[in-house]
């Protein structure tokens, strides 16, 4: 059963296909009838599928088996077309969250904005839950939250094709009730991101994208790290489960990187014009994606201590070199003179 961006109507040419398998049996894979935990049953189910794919030669190849994650995942790739397929087992919420998000986007005409935001995040290198950034679903929720807060927004495009042509040509997507510049739509998303990340009070709130509101984080939220630290952002993932955080994999350094890019994007959106639109979606250099840990403070050390460590020996210091270093330099000079 497909789910994710395909079911939401926000898939792009580079999107993968998310497939959900039926729920496995409680005693599946247990010869003695012992019941397994849900994650163990899901890993067994996906492991069997991976073996079948390799044996039958169905045109797919196994790319990665991520069975130790909170939600076990099997990544496949279609050899002929290159389509990436992520297979997971049945989840308690099923596809209800995706259907609710897709229905809200359809009423708001926001599919085009979601595609633009995800394309921007991918080109700026801040997309991916495994890398500590926001996932594709999280960017969809943030965009939906911004659209719900701005009830005066007209349609931004009713189809993915319209939004794709708009982002690559004129930068404007057209809908039934009017048209909205892509820069104006993205500006609203960036403003809400900076508001959520800049206020200490709002950082303690949970974002309900379907309603466009903020509420207190639930006491039993499933967003805690192993060290007991809460996630920097809480995005309610399911209408049924208020404690399920879609941004539970977001790290603090990843959130800071997203805010840095949002601040840059907001500045370009405020400037306006074709040049700003081109710069907004300019792909970031691979070397610029690695960001230092902003929480580490570098302290200056005395020069004498640094020189002593670099010298590696004892002796009096003269001219910034230890006695051992001076002997090595003198021996090197003697060999040069002898040659």
N, C-alpha and C positions, 0 to 999 in steps of 0.2 A: 504494500500500500504506500503510495507516495505521500510525502508531507514536506514541510519546510517552505522554501521560497517558491517551489512549483505550485503548491497549494495556495499560497498567499497571492500569487500572481505577480511576484516581484523578481522572477528569475531573469538572468541576463545570459548572454552568449557564453560567458566564462563560468556560470554557476554550475555546481554539481547537482546531481540528482539524489535526493534523500529518500531511502526506502526503509519502511518499518515492517518487520516480520511479525507474524501472529505470536501471541504469548506462548512460551515453551511450557511443557508439562512440568509439574512440581517435582516429579521423580524421574525426569528425563536424564539419562546418562548415569543413573544409580543402579547398579546391579542388585544391591541389597534392599532396594526400595527406600533408602534414606532420602529424606527431602533435602534439597539444596537451597541455598540462599538465592534470591532473585538474580543477583549479578553473576553468580556461578552458573545458573541455568542459562542465562543469556550468553555467557562466554562459550558454553558447550554448544549451544545452538549455532552461533556464528562460526565456531571452529569446524563443525560438520559442514556448513555451507562452503567454507574456504576449501575444504578437501574435495567437495563435489565440483567446485568450479575448476580446480586444477586437474581433476580426473576426466571430466567430460569434455573439456576443450570447447566451451560455449562461446568463445570469442572474447571473454573477459579474462583479465589477469589480476591476481591478488597483489595489491600495492603495499598494504600495511595492515597488520592485525593489532589493534589497540584494545586488548581485552582486560587490562588492569585499570582502565579509567573508571570513573563513577558510572558512566554509561558505556558499556563495551561497544566498540565500533569496528567494522570491517570495511576497508577501503578497496574498491575495485576500479578498474579502468577498462573501458571498451577499446580493444586493440585497433579496430578499424577507424573509429571516429574520434578516439581520445576522450570520450565522455567519462568524467569522474563520477563514481557512484559510491555513496556512503550508506552502508547497510547497518541498521541497529535493530535491536529487539523491541518488542512492544513496551511502551511506557504507560504509566497509570493515566496520564492526561490524554494520551492518544494524539489525535490531530485536532482536538477541539480548540486549542490555542491558535493554531494556524488558521483555522476556519474563521475564528472570531476576528483575528487581525485582518484577514483578507476581506471580510465583510465590512469592517470599519473603513479600510482604505477605499473600498468600492464606493461607499457612501460619500466619502470626502474627495474622491478623485485624486488620491495621493500616491498611486502606484508609480507615476513618473518621478515624483520627488524621492521616493525610497530608492529607486534605481540610480538616480543621480548621486544620492548620499553614499550608497554602497560603492559606486564606481569611484567617487572621490576618495573614500576611505582606503580602497584597494590601491589606488595610484599613489596615495601619500603614505602607504605602509603602516596603517593603523587598523588593519582588519585581520582578525584571527584570534580565536580564543586560546589556541595552543601556544601562541606567542605571548600571551598575557594581555592582549588588546580586547576590544569589544568584538563579539561574534557578529555574523551577518544578521542574526535574529535580533541582537541588541541594537544594532543600528536601525533596524526596522522599527523597533519599539520607540527609540528616541525620536525618530521622524514622525511617527504616529502621535506621540505626545505633543510635539510642536504643532502639528496640524490641528489636534483637538483643542489646544489652547487658543488657537486663532480661528475662531468661527467665521471671521470675515474673509478667510482665504477662499478665493474661487477655485474651480477645478484646475488641476495641474496636469491633466492628461489622463485619459481613461485606459490607455494600453501601453504595454512595454515598448512596442515598436515606435509609437509616437514620441515617447520620452527619449528613446535611443537616438532617433533622428534629431530631436531638439538639442540634446547635449552635444552632438557631434557637428551640428551646423549652426543654427541661429542661436541656440541656447534658450529657446522658449518652447514650452509645451502647451498645447491648446486643449481645452476641454469644452464641456457642454455649456457651462455657465459663464465662461470668460476665459481669459488667459492670464498666466502668472509667470513673470520672468523667473528663470531658474536661479538667478542670483538672489532674488528676493526670497524664494522658498528656502534656499540653503542658508540664507542669513538668519531666518527664524530658528533653524535647527542649531546653528552655531551659538546664537544668543542664549538659547535654553541650556545648552551644554555648559557654557561658561557660568551661567547663573547657578546651575546645580553644583558645579565644581568650585565656585568661588565663595560660597556661603557656608559657614560651619553649621548653621541651623538646617539648611537644606540637605547637607550631606548626611544628616541623620534621618532623612525622610525616605519613604519608598515611593517610586514613580509608578503610577497606574496609567499606562499608555492608553488603554481602551477607554478610560473615562477622562483622561487629560487632567488628572488631579494628583495631589501629593497627600500622603498619609504617613503616620508613624510606622517605623519598621516593626514587624511582628516580633514578639519576644523569642519565639522559637525559630527564627529565620535560618534557613539552610544556606547561609552564605559565609559561615565562619571558616577561617583557615585552621590548619592544624595547630598554629600557635595561638589561636583564640582571637585573632584580629578580624574585625568585620571587613567585608568587601567595601571598596571606596564608593561603590554605586549600587543601589538596589533597584532593579527593574523587575516588576512583578511579571512573571512568565505565564502564569495560568490564572484564569478567572476563578477556578475552584480552589486552588491552593495558594493562600496569601503568603505563605512562608517560602515559596519557591522563587529563588532569585536567578533570573536569566544571566546576570553578570557576575555569577559566583566565581568564575575563572579570571576575572579582571584583576590585574595587579596594580599596585599604587604607581609604579613607574610607567606601566602601560596607560593608566588613566591620565597621568601627567602628560605623556606624549600625545594623547588624544586632545587634551585641552590646548596644548601648544599649537597643534594643527588647526584646531577650531578657532583660536585667536588669529592665526594667520589667515584663515579662510574668511573670517568676519571682516578683517581689514580689507581684503580684496573685494568682497561683496559691497562694502561701503564705497569703495572707489568706483565700481561699476565700469562698464565698457567692455569691448571685445578683448582687449589686452588682459584685463583682470580675469575674465573668464578662462582664457587660455592658461594664464599663470596658476589659476586655482586648481586646474586638473593636470598640471605638469607632474610627471612621474618623478618621485624622489629618487636620488641616486642610491644604489645599494649600500654604499659605505655610510650614508647619512642615516640609515635606519637604526643603527646601533647607538643607543643613547646611554650616557653614563648614569650611574645611580645618583640622583639628585639629593638623596638623603645623607650621603657621606660628605663630611666636611674635611677638607685638607688643611692640615696645620703646618705652619712653618717650623722647621727644625734648625738648630744652630749649625752653622757651616762647619764648625770644628768637628761635630759629631758625624756629619755626613762624610767629611774628608777622611776621618778615622776609619769609617766602615769601608770606604772604597779602597783605602790603602791596603787593607788585608794583612798588615804586619805591624810591628812595634818599632819604635825609634822616634827620633825627633823629627818634627815637621819643618820643612824649609821650602818655601816657594810653592806650597800646596802639595808636596810629595813627601811620602815617608822615606825613611832611610833605605828600606828594601826596594822601593820603586826607583830610588836614585841609583842603586847598584845595578838594577836591570838596565836602566838607561845608559849607564857608563859602559856596561859590557856590550850593548848593542853598538855604541859609538866606536868601541875598540875593534869590533868585527868589521865595521864599515871602513875604518882606516886601514885595517890589514888587507882588505880586498883591493 
